[in-house]
Amino acid sequence: HMTAFENIAFPLRLMGLGREEIRTRVMACAKTAGLAIDLDRRPAQLSGGERQRVALARAIAREPRVILMDEPTNHLDMNTCEVVEAALESYDGTLIVVSHDRYFLANVCDRILAMEPDQTAPGGWRLVDGTFDDYVADREKRTRNKAAAAKAAATASAKQTKATRAAKAKIENQAEAEKPKL
């Protein structure tokens, strides 16, 4: 029901900013979010990507220290994804992003907290300082280490089984040798 301008301005009005300050910040946020549209348009007149950009502009308008985003690039075309990435790269606060978009994560994030079915990670969470590529390298290294540990355990188990069988055979041979001969 609000225009794009009113939507972006809403949190600024709640902050009690003056009309000119609101206008200046709305225009700056619209530019940052890559909105090259008539801001008097209503949501029904906007594409999905334009609505996403309005939401991004609204989120950064009040300059919060933290923004929580759930699948921010979901259903967006490549151009819009790049605009969103560029806007977020210039954002000075903390972003908490839930996403399956590995390219977005690689381009925007510098720390990854992954949910993993991993008993070595507390609660199934693993924190990796670095990009998504660093996370993938860490995951592959852990997978190789687990495989090597499993192979070593299997080898140790096989050696233990062989040693147990050899000891059993030795005991049986000794028992046979000690049997009185009739």
Buried (B, 14 or more C-beta within 10 A) or exposed (E): EEBBBBBBBBBBEEEEBEEEEBBEBBBEBBEBBBBEBEBEBEEEEBEEBBBBBBBBBBBBBBBEEEBEBEEBBEEBEEEBBBBBBBBBEEBEEEBEBEBEBEBBBBBBBEEBEBEEEBEEBEEEEBEBEEBBEBBBEBBEEBEEEEEEEEEEEEEEEEEEEEEEEEEEEEEEEEEEEEEEEE
